[in-house]
């Protein structure tokens, strides 16, 4: 059984698909990553894949579901609520006052965007992290694990925990709640 979802490796889509397979106890299923949901839809339609997992926050979600139904006769067969990887507002350690913010569009309302001179929408949270590491962005909303893994290059400024998300709040690293 082949499950497909959006890559590259390390995305929330891959993380949620792995959680889904564990939850459903599907030990013999494989996961294949692709870079475009509409390509994945074609894979489903022509039988090269059995199932596709899509996070509902992806900007193409409604267009994809409509195209699946009306063009290909493919239906949504299951829903699954899964935690995501913990997100944080990260900045490069060599930038004291970030002016450019990269973010995946679904995260655009997680912070007040008025504090940055330039806003850069990026198609994947993992690409935000890659851009921070390459020096393309000053700051970005991406996975907290990136700050932990690259602590000499990245610093977390604001942490989004699952508890804070349940309350609709973020938590800064000083322990104060931020609305």
Contact map, one row per residue, 1 for C-alpha under 8 A:
11100000000000000000000000011100000000000000000011000000000000000000000000000000000000000000000000000000000000000000000000000000000000000000000000000000000000000000000000000000000
11110000000000000000000000001111000000000000000011100000000000000000000000000000000000000000000000000000000000000000000000000000000000000000000000000000000000000000000000000000000
11111000000000001000000000001111000000000000000011111000000000000000000000000000000000000000000000000000000000000000000000000000000000000000000000000000000000000000000000000000000
01111100000000000000000000000011110000010000000011111000000000000000000000000000000000000000000000000000000000000000000000000000000000000000000000000000000000000000000000000000000
00111110000011001000000000000011110010010000000000011100000000000000000000000000000000000000000000000000000000000000000000000000000000000000000000000000000000000000000000000000000
00011111001011000000000000000000111110000000000000000100000000000000000000000000000000000000000000000000000000000000000000000000000000000000000000000000000000000000000000000000000
00001111111011000000000000000000111000000000000000000000000000000000000000000000000000000000000000000000000000000000000000000000000000000000000000000000000000000000000000000000000
00000111111000000000000000000000111000000000000000000000000000000000000000000000000000000000000000000000000000000000000000000100000000000000000000000000000000000000000000000000000
00000011111001000000000000000000100000000000000000000000000000000000000000000000000000000000000000000000000000000000000000000000000000000000000000000000000000000000000000000000000
00000011111101100000000000000000000000000000000000000000000000000000000000000000000000000000000000000000000000000000000000000100000000000000000000000000000000000000000000000000000
00000111111111100000000000000000000000000000000000000000000000000000000000000000000000000000000000000000000000000000000000011100000000000000000000000000000000000000000000000000000
00000000011111110000000000000000000000000000000000000010000000000000000000000000000110000000000000000000000000000000000000001000000000000000000000000000000000000000000000000000000
00001110001111111000000000000000000000000000000000001110000000000000000000000000000000000000000000000000000000000000000000000000000000000000000000000000000000000000000000000000000
00001110111111111100000000000000100000000000000000000000000000000000000000000000000000000000000000000000000000000000000000000000000000000000000000000000000000000000000000000000000
00000000011111111110000000000000000000000000000000000000000000000000000000000000000110000000000000000000000000000000000000000000000000000000000000000000000000000000000000000000000
00000000000111111111000000000000000000000000000000000010000000000000000000000000011100000000000000000000000000000000000000000000000000000000000000000000000000000000000000000000000
00101000000011111111100000000010000000000000000000001000000000000000000000000000000000000000000000000000000000000000000000000000000000000000000000000000000000000000000000000000000
00000000000001111111110000000000000000000000000000000000000000000000000000000000000000000000000000000000000000000000000000000000000000000000000000000000000000000000000000000000000
00000000000000111111111000000000000000000000000000000000000000000000000000000000010000000000000000000000000000000000000000000000000000000000000000000000000000000000000000000000000
00000000000000011111111100000000000000000000000000000000000000000000000000000001010000000000000000000000000000000000000000000000000000000000000000000000000000000000000000000000000
00000000000000001111111111101000000000000000000000000000000000000000000000000000000000000000000000000000000000000000000000000000000000000000000000000000000000000000000000000000000
00000000000000000111111111100000000000000000000000000000000000000000000000000000000000000000000000000000000000000000000000000000000000000000000000000000000000000000000000000000000
00000000000000000011111111000000000000000000000000000000000000000000000000000000000000000000000000000000000000000000000000000000000000000000000000000000000000000000000000000000000
00000000000000000001111111000000000000000000000000000000000000000000000000000000000000000000000000000000000000000000000000000000000000000000000000000000000000000000000000000000000
00000000000000000000111111100000000000000000000000000000000000000000000000000000000000000000000000000000000000000000000000000000000000000000000000000000000000000000000000000000000
00000000000000000000111111111000000000000000000000000000000000000000000000000000000000000000000000000000000000000000000000000000000000000000000000000000000000000000000000000000000
00000000000000000000110011111000000000000000000000000000000000000000000000000000000000000000000000000000000000000000000000000000000000000000000000000000000000000000000000000000000
10000000000000000000000001111100000000000000000000000000000000000000000000000000000000000000000000000000000000000000000000000000000000000000000000000000000000000000000000000000000
11100000000000000000100001111110000000000000000000000000000000000000000000000000000000000000000000000000000000000000000000000000000000000000000000000000000000000000000000000000000
11100000000000000000000000011111000000000000000000000000000000000000000000000000000000000000000000000000000000000000000000000000000000000000000000000000000000000000000000000000000
01111000000000001000000000001111100000000000000000000000000000000000000000000000000000000000000000000000000000000000000000000000000000000000000000000000000000000000000000000000000
01111000000000000000000000000111110000000000000000000000000000000000000000000000000000000000000000000000000000000000000000000000000000000000000000000000000000000000000000000000000
00011111100001000000000000000011111000000000000000000000000000000000000000000000000000000000000000000000000000000000000000000000000000000000000000000000000000000000000000000000000
00011111000000000000000000000001111110110000000000000000000000000000000000000000000000000000000000000000000000000000000000000000000000000000000000000000000000000000000000000000000
00000111000000000000000000000000111110100000000000000000000000000000000000000000000000000000000000000000000000000000000000000000000000000000000000000000000000000000000000000000000
00000100000000000000000000000000011111110000000000000000000000000000000000000000000000000000000000000000000000000000000000000000000000000000000000000000000000000000000000000000000
00001100000000000000000000000000011111111000000000000000000100010000000000000000000000000000000000000000000000000000000000000000000000000000000000000000000000000000000000000000000
00000000000000000000000000000000000111111100000000000000000000010000000000000000000000000000000000000000000000000000000000000000000000000000000000000000000000000000000000000000000
00000000000000000000000000000000011111111110000000000000000000000000000000000000000000000000000000000000000000000000000000000000000000000000000000000000000000000000000000000000000
00011000000000000000000000000000010111111111000000010000000000000000000000000000000000000000000000000000000000000000000000000000000000000000000000000000000000000000000000000000000
00000000000000000000000000000000000011111111100000010000000000010001000000000000000000000000000000000000000000000000000000000000000000000000000000000000000000000000000000000000000
00000000000000000000000000000000000001111111110000000000000000000000000000000000000000000000000000000000000000000000000000000000000000000000000000000000000000000000000000000000000
00000000000000000000000000000000000000111111111110000000000000000000000000000000000000000000000000000000000000000000000000000000000000000000000000000000000000000000000000000000000
00000000000000000000000000000000000000011111111111110000000000000000000000000000000000000000000000000000000000000000000000000000000000000000000000000000000000000000000000000000000
00000000000000000000000000000000000000001111111100000000000000000000000101000000000000000000000000000000000000000000000000000000000000000000000000000000000000000000000000000000000
00000000000000000000000000000000000000000111111110000000000000000000000000000000000000000000000000000000000000000000000000000000000000000000000000000000000000000000000000000000000
00000000000000000000000000000000000000000011111111000000000000000000000000000000000000000000000000000000000000000000000000000000000000000000000000000000000000000000000000000000000
00000000000000000000000000000000000000000011111111000000000000000000000000000000000000000000000000000000000000000000000000000000000000000000000000000000000000000000000000000000000
11110000000000000000000000000000000000000011011111110000000000000000000000000000000000000000000000000000000000000000000000000000000000000000000000000000000000000000000000000000000
11110000000000000000000000000000000000000001001111110000000000000000000000000000000000000000000000000000000000000000000000000000000000000000000000000000000000000000000000000000000
01110000000000000000000000000000000000000001000011111000000000000000000000000000000000000000000000000000000000000000000000000000000000000000000000000000000000000000000000000000000
00111000000000000000000000000000000000011001000011111100000000000000000000000000000000000000000000000000000000000000000000000000000000000000000000000000000000000000000000000000000
00111000000010001000000000000000000000000000000000111110000000000000000000000000000000000000000000000000000000000000000000000000000000000000000000000000000000000000000000000000000
00001100000010000000000000000000000000000000000000011111010010000000000000000000000000000000000000000000000000000000000000000000000000000000000000000000000000000000000000000000000
00000000000110010000000000000000000000000000000000001111110010000000000000000000000000000000000000000000000000000000000000000000000000000000000000000000000000000000000000000000000
00000000000000000000000000000000000000000000000000000111110010000000000000000000000000000000000000000000000000000000000000000000000000000000000000000000000000000000000000000000000
00000000000000000000000000000000000000000000000000000011111010000000000000000000000000000000000000000000010000000000000000000000000000000000000000000000000000000000000000000000000
00000000000000000000000000000000000000000000000000000111111110000000000000000000000000000000000000000000010000000000000000000000000000000000000000000000000000000000000000000000000
00000000000000000000000000000000000000000000000000000000111111000000000000000000000000000000000000000000110000000000000000000000000000000000000000000000000000000000000000000000000
00000000000000000000000000000000000010000000000000000000011111110000000000000000000000000000000000000000000000000000000000000000000000000000000000000000000000000000000000000000000
00000000000000000000000000000000000000000000000000000111111111111000000000000000000000000000000000000000000000000000000000000000000000000000000000000000000000000000000000000000000
00000000000000000000000000000000000000000000000000000000001111111100000000000000000000000000000000000000000000000000000000000000000000000000000000000000000000000000000000000000000
00000000000000000000000000000000000000000000000000000000000111111110000000000000000000000000000000000000000000000000000000000000000000000000000000000000000000000000000000000000000
00000000000000000000000000000000000011001000000000000000000111111111000000000000000000000000000000000000000000000000000000000000000000000000000000000000000000000000000000000000000
00000000000000000000000000000000000000000000000000000000000011111111100000110000000000000000000000000000000000000000000000000000000000000000000000000000000000000000000000000000000
00000000000000000000000000000000000000000000000000000000000001111111111000000000000000000000000000000000000000000000000000000000000000000000000000000000000000000000000000000000000
00000000000000000000000000000000000000000000000000000000000000111111111100000000000000000000000000000000000000000000000000000000000000000000000000000000000000000000000000000000000
00000000000000000000000000000000000000001000000000000000000000011111111111100000000000000000000000000000000000000000000000000000000000000000000000000000000000000000000000000000000
00000000000000000000000000000000000000000000000000000000000000001111111111100000000000000000000000000000000000000000000000000000000000000000000000000000000000000000000000000000000
00000000000000000000000000000000000000000000000000000000000000000111111111000000000000000000000000000000000000000000000000000000000000000000000000000000000000000000000000000000000
00000000000000000000000000000000000000000000000000000000000000000111111110000000000000000000000000000000000000000000000000000000000000000000000000000000000000000000000000000000000
00000000000000000000000000000000000000000000100000000000000000000011111111000000000000000000000000000000000000000000000000000000000000000000000000000000000000000000000000000000000
00000000000000000000000000000000000000000000000000000000000000000001111111100000000000000000000000000000000000000000000000000000000000000000000000000000000000000000000000000000000
00000000000000000000000000000000000000000000100000000000000000000001110111110000000000000000000000000000000000000000000000000000000000000000000000000000000000000000000000000000000
00000000000000000000000000000000000000000000000000000000000000001001100011111000000000000000000000000000000000000000000000000000000000000000000000000000000000000000000000000000000
00000000000000000000000000000000000000000000000000000000000000001000000001111110000000000000000000000000000000000000000000000000000000000000000000000000000000000000000000000000000
00000000000000000000000000000000000000000000000000000000000000000000000000111110000000000000000000000000000000000000000000000000000000000000000000000000000000000000000000000000000
00000000000000000000000000000000000000000000000000000000000000000000000000011111000000000000000000000000000000000000000000000000000000000000000000000000000000000000000000000000000
00000000000000000000000000000000000000000000000000000000000000000000000000011111100000000000000000000000000000000000000000000000000000000000000000000000000000000000000000000000000
00000000000000000001000000000000000000000000000000000000000000000000000000000111110000000000000000000000000000000000000000000000000000000000000000000000000000000000000000000000000
00000000000000000000000000000000000000000000000000000000000000000000000000000011111000000000000000000000000000000000000000000000000000000000000000000000000000000000000000000000000
00000000000000010011000000000000000000000000000000000000000000000000000000000001111100000000000000000000000000000000000000000000000000000000000000000000000000000000000000000000000
00000000000000010000000000000000000000000000000000000000000000000000000000000000111110000000000000000000000000000000000000000000000000000000000000000000000000000100000000000000000
00000000000100110000000000000000000000000000000000000000000000000000000000000000011111000000000000000000000000000000000000000000000000000000000000000000000000000000000000000000000
00000000000100100000000000000000000000000000000000000000000000000000000000000000001111100000000000000000000000000000000000000000000000000000001100000000000000000000000000000000000
00000000000000000000000000000000000000000000000000000000000000000000000000000000000111110000000000000000000000000000000000000000000000000000001110000000000000111100000000000000000
00000000000000000000000000000000000000000000000000000000000000000000000000000000000011111000000000000000000000000000000000000000000000000000111100000000000000111000000000000000000
00000000000000000000000000000000000000000000000000000000000000000000000000000000000001111100000000000000000000000000000000000000000000000000111100000000000111110000000000000000000
00000000000000000000000000000000000000000000000000000000000000000000000000000000000000111110000000000000000000000000000000000000000000000011110000000000000111100000000000000000000
00000000000000000000000000000000000000000000000000000000000000000000000000000000000000011111000000000000000000000000000000000000000000000011110100100000011111000000000000000000000
00000000000000000000000000000000000000000000000000000000000000000000000000000000000000001111101001000000000000000000000000000000000100000111000000000000011110000000000000000000000
00000000000000000000000000000000000000000000000000000000000000000000000000000000000000000111111000000000000000000000000000000000000110100110000000000000111000000000000000000000000
00000000000000000000000000000000000000000000000000000000000000000000000000000000000000000011111100000000000000000000000000000000000000000000000000000001111000000000000000000000000
00000000000000000000000000000000000000000000000000000000000000000000000000000000000000000001111100000000000000000000000000000000000000000000000000000000100000000000000000000000000
00000000000000000000000000000000000000000000000000000000000000000000000000000000000000000011111111000000000000000000000000000000000000000100000000000000000000000000000000000000000
00000000000000000000000000000000000000000000000000000000000000000000000000000000000000000000111111000000000000000000000000000000000000000000000000000000000000000000000000000000000
00000000000000000000000000000000000000000000000000000000000000000000000000000000000000000000001111100000000000000000000000000000000000000000000000000000000000000000000000000000000
00000000000000000000000000000000000000000000000000000000000000000000000000000000000000000010001111111000000000000001000000000000000000000110000000000000000000000000000000000000000
00000000000000000000000000000000000000000000000000000000000000000000000000000000000000000000000011111000000000000011110000000000000000000110000000000000000000000000000000000000000
00000000000000000000000000000000000000000000000000000000000000000000000000000000000000000000000001111100000000000001111100000000000000001110000000000000000000000000000000000000000
00000000000000000000000000000000000000000000000000000000000000000000000000000000000000000000000001111110000000000001011100000000000000001111100000000000000000000000000000000000000
00000000000000000000000000000000000000000000000000000000000000000000000000000000000000000000000000011111000000000000001111000001000000001011100000000000000000000000000000000000000
00000000000000000000000000000000000000000000000000000000000000000000000000000000000000000000000000001111101100000000001111011001000000000001110000000000000000000000000000000000000
00000000000000000000000000000000000000000000000000000000000000000000000000000000000000000000000000000111111100000000000011111001000000000000100000000000000000000000000000000000000
00000000000000000000000000000000000000000000000000000000001000000000000000000000000000000000000000000011111100000000000011100000000000000000000000000000000000000000000000000000000
00000000000000000000000000000000000000000000000000000000111000000000000000000000000000000000000000000001111110000000000000000000000000000000000000000000000000000000000000000000000
00000000000000000000000000000000000000000000000000000000000000000000000000000000000000000000000000000011111111000000000000000000000000000000100000000000000000000000000000000000000
00000000000000000000000000000000000000000000000000000000000000000000000000000000000000000000000000000011111111101000000000000000000000000000000000000000000000000000000000000000000
00000000000000000000000000000000000000000000000000000000000000000000000000000000000000000000000000000000011111111000000000000000000000000000000000000000000000000000000000000000000
00000000000000000000000000000000000000000000000000000000000000000000000000000000000000000000000000000000001111110000000000000000000000000000000000000000000000000000000000000000000
00000000000000000000000000000000000000000000000000000000000000000000000000000000000000000000000000000000000111111000000000000000000000000000000000000000000000000000000000000000000
00000000000000000000000000000000000000000000000000000000000000000000000000000000000000000000000000000000000011111110000000000000000000000000000000000000000000000000000000000000000
00000000000000000000000000000000000000000000000000000000000000000000000000000000000000000000000000000000000110111111001000000000000000000000000000000000000000000000000000000000000
00000000000000000000000000000000000000000000000000000000000000000000000000000000000000000000000000000000000000011111100000000000000000000000000000000000000000000000000000000000000
00000000000000000000000000000000000000000000000000000000000000000000000000000000000000000000000000100000000000011111100000000000000000000000000000000000000000000000000000000000000
00000000000000000000000000000000000000000000000000000000000000000000000000000000000000000000000001111000000000001111111000000000000000000000000000000000000000000000000000000000000
00000000000000000000000000000000000000000000000000000000000000000000000000000000000000000000000000110000000000000111111000000000000000000000000000000000000000000000000000000000000
00000000000000000000000000000000000000000000000000000000000000000000000000000000000000000000000000111000000000000001111100000000000000000000000000000000000000000000000000000000000
00000000000000000000000000000000000000000000000000000000000000000000000000000000000000000000000000011110000000001001111110000000000000000000000000000000000000000000000000000000000
00000000000000000000000000000000000000000000000000000000000000000000000000000000000000000000000000011110000000000000011111000000000000000000000000000000000000000000000000000000000
00000000000000000000000000000000000000000000000000000000000000000000000000000000000000000000000000000111100000000000001111100000000000000000000000000000000000000000000000000000000
00000000000000000000000000000000000000000000000000000000000000000000000000000000000000000000000000000111100000000000000111111011000000000000000000000000000000000000000000000000000
00000000000000000000000000000000000000000000000000000000000000000000000000000000000000000000000000000001100000000000000011111010000000000000000000000000000000000000000000000000000
00000000001000000000000000000000000000000000000000000000000000000000000000000000000000000000000000000011000000000000000001111111000000000000000000000000000000000000000000000000000
00000000001100000000000000000000000000000000000000000000000000000000000000000000000000000000000000000011000000000000000001111111100000000000111000000000000000000000000000000000000
00000001011000000000000000000000000000000000000000000000000000000000000000000000000000000000000000000000000000000000000000011111110000000000011000000000000000000000000000000000000
00000000000000000000000000000000000000000000000000000000000000000000000000000000000000000000000000000000000000000000000001111111111000000000000000000000000000000000000000000000000
00000000000000000000000000000000000000000000000000000000000000000000000000000000000000000000000000000111000000000000000001011111111100001001110000000000000000000000000000000000000
00000000000000000000000000000000000000000000000000000000000000000000000000000000000000000000000000000000000000000000000000001111111110000001011001000000000000000000000000000000000
00000000000000000000000000000000000000000000000000000000000000000000000000000000000000000000000000000000000000000000000000000111111111000000000000000000000000000000000000000000000
00000000000000000000000000000000000000000000000000000000000000000000000000000000000000000000000000000000000000000000000000000011111111111000000000000000000000000000000000000000000
00000000000000000000000000000000000000000000000000000000000000000000000000000000000000000011000000000000000000000000000000000001111111111111000000000000010000000000000000000000000
00000000000000000000000000000000000000000000000000000000000000000000000000000000000000000001000000000000000000000000000000000000111111110000000000000000110000000000000000000000000
00000000000000000000000000000000000000000000000000000000000000000000000000000000000000000000000000000000000000000000000000000000011111111000000000000000000000000000000000000000000
00000000000000000000000000000000000000000000000000000000000000000000000000000000000000000001000000000000000000000000000000000000001111111100000000000000000000000000000000000000000
00000000000000000000000000000000000000000000000000000000000000000000000000000000000000000000000000000000000000000000000000000000001111111100000000000000000000000000000000000000000
00000000000000000000000000000000000000000000000000000000000000000000000000000000000000000000000000011100000000000000000000000001001101111111000000000000000000000000000000000000000
00000000000000000000000000000000000000000000000000000000000000000000000000000000000000000011001001111000000000000000000000000000000100111111000000000000000000000000000000000000000
00000000000000000000000000000000000000000000000000000000000000000000000000000000000000001111000001111100000000000000000000000000000100001111100000000000000000000000000000000000000
00000000000000000000000000000000000000000000000000000000000000000000000000000000000000001110000000001110000000000000000000000001100100001111110000000000000000000000000000000000000
00000000000000000000000000000000000000000000000000000000000000000000000000000000000000111100000000001111001000000000000000001001000000000011111000000000000000000000000000000000000
00000000000000000000000000000000000000000000000000000000000000000000000000000000000000111100000000000010000000000000000000001101100000000001111101000000000000000000000000000000000
00000000000000000000000000000000000000000000000000000000000000000000000000000000000011110000000000000000000000000000000000001100100000000000111111100000000000000000000000000000000
00000000000000000000000000000000000000000000000000000000000000000000000000000000000011110100000000000000000000000000000000000000000000000000011111110000000100100000000000000000000
00000000000000000000000000000000000000000000000000000000000000000000000000000000000001000000000000000000000000000000000000000000000000000000001111111000000000000000000000000000000
00000000000000000000000000000000000000000000000000000000000000000000000000000000000000000000000000000000000000000000000000000000100000000000011111111110010000000000000000000000000
00000000000000000000000000000000000000000000000000000000000000000000000000000000000000000100000000000000000000000000000000000000000000000000001111111110111100000000000000000000000
00000000000000000000000000000000000000000000000000000000000000000000000000000000000000000000000000000000000000000000000000000000000000000000000111111110000000000000000000000000000
00000000000000000000000000000000000000000000000000000000000000000000000000000000000000000000000000000000000000000000000000000000000000000000000011111110000000000000000000000000000
00000000000000000000000000000000000000000000000000000000000000000000000000000000000000000000000000000000000000000000000000000000000000000000000001111111110000000000000000000000000
00000000000000000000000000000000000000000000000000000000000000000000000000000000000000000000000000000000000000000000000000000000000000000000000001111111111000000000000000000000000
00000000000000000000000000000000000000000000000000000000000000000000000000000000000000000000100000000000000000000000000000000000000000000000000000000111110000000000000000000000000
00000000000000000000000000000000000000000000000000000000000000000000000000000000000000000001110000000000000000000000000000000000000010000000000000100111111000000000000000000000000
00000000000000000000000000000000000000000000000000000000000000000000000000000000000000000111100000000000000000000000000000000000000110000000000001100111111100000000000000000000000
00000000000000000000000000000000000000000000000000000000000000000000000000000000000000000111100000000000000000000000000000000000000000000000000000100010111110000000000000000000000
00000000000000000000000000000000000000000000000000000000000000000000000000000000000000011110000000000000000000000000000000000000000000000000000100100000011111100000000000001000000
00000000000000000000000000000000000000000000000000000000000000000000000000000000000000011110000000000000000000000000000000000000000000000000000000000000001111100000000000011000000
00000000000000000000000000000000000000000000000000000000000000000000000000000000000000011100000000000000000000000000000000000000000000000000000000000000000111110000000001111000000
00000000000000000000000000000000000000000000000000000000000000000000000000000000000001111000000000000000000000000000000000000000000000000000000100000000000111111000000001111000000
00000000000000000000000000000000000000000000000000000000000000000000000000000000000001110000000000000000000000000000000000000000000000000000000000000000000001111101100011100000000
00000000000000000000000000000000000000000000000000000000000000000000000000000000000001100000000000000000000000000000000000000000000000000000000000000000000000111111100001100000000
00000000000000000000000000000000000000000000000000000000000000000000000000000000001001000000000000000000000000000000000000000000000000000000000000000000000000011111110000000000000
00000000000000000000000000000000000000000000000000000000000000000000000000000000000000000000000000000000000000000000000000000000000000000000000000000000000000001111111000000000000
00000000000000000000000000000000000000000000000000000000000000000000000000000000000000000000000000000000000000000000000000000000000000000000000000000000000000011111111111100000000
00000000000000000000000000000000000000000000000000000000000000000000000000000000000000000000000000000000000000000000000000000000000000000000000000000000000000011111111111000000000
00000000000000000000000000000000000000000000000000000000000000000000000000000000000000000000000000000000000000000000000000000000000000000000000000000000000000000111111110000000000
00000000000000000000000000000000000000000000000000000000000000000000000000000000000000000000000000000000000000000000000000000000000000000000000000000000000000000011111110000000000
00000000000000000000000000000000000000000000000000000000000000000000000000000000000000000000000000000000000000000000000000000000000000000000000000000000000000000001111111000000001
00000000000000000000000000000000000000000000000000000000000000000000000000000000000000000000000000000000000000000000000000000000000000000000000000000000000000010001111111100000111
00000000000000000000000000000000000000000000000000000000000000000000000000000000000000000000000000000000000000000000000000000000000000000000000000000000000001111001100111110000111
00000000000000000000000000000000000000000000000000000000000000000000000000000000000000000000000000000000000000000000000000000000000000000000000000000000000001111001000011111111110
00000000000000000000000000000000000000000000000000000000000000000000000000000000000000000000000000000000000000000000000000000000000000000000000000000000000011100000000001111111110
00000000000000000000000000000000000000000000000000000000000000000000000000000000000000000000000000000000000000000000000000000000000000000000000000000000000111100000000000111111000
00000000000000000000000000000000000000000000000000000000000000000000000000000000000000000000000000000000000000000000000000000000000000000000000000000000000000000000000000111111000
00000000000000000000000000000000000000000000000000000000000000000000000000000000000000000000000000000000000000000000000000000000000000000000000000000000000000000000000000111111100
00000000000000000000000000000000000000000000000000000000000000000000000000000000000000000000000000000000000000000000000000000000000000000000000000000000000000000000000000111111110
00000000000000000000000000000000000000000000000000000000000000000000000000000000000000000000000000000000000000000000000000000000000000000000000000000000000000000000000011110011111
00000000000000000000000000000000000000000000000000000000000000000000000000000000000000000000000000000000000000000000000000000000000000000000000000000000000000000000000011110001111
00000000000000000000000000000000000000000000000000000000000000000000000000000000000000000000000000000000000000000000000000000000000000000000000000000000000000000000000111000000111
